[in-house]
């Protein structure tokens, strides 16, 4: 498969065929990490990067959702279960 490197507004754009986008489950706006390996340009799906604040906010939401189970979670042990 061959594609074309185009120049748009001072930036270079690599056109990715629709079938490749579909096979890799990508979408417009998907982040890709680019690297050079020898004479190859390698594109990998970028892993999301989270800040500590984002992770703590997500954790707080989960804790809020557990509110209805709080009594059960905080209950003392009644048998030999390990926590």
Secondary structure as GFF3:
##gff-version 3
##sequence-region A 1 83
A	DSSP	beta_strand	5	8	.	.	.	ID=ss1
A	DSSP	beta_strand	11	14	.	.	.	ID=ss2
A	DSSP	alpha_helix	18	23	.	.	.	ID=ss3
A	DSSP	beta_strand	32	37	.	.	.	ID=ss4
A	DSSP	beta_strand	40	45	.	.	.	ID=ss5
A	DSSP	alpha_helix	52	65	.	.	.	ID=ss6
A	DSSP	three_ten_helix	66	69	.	.	.	ID=ss7
A	DSSP	alpha_helix	70	74	.	.	.	ID=ss8
###
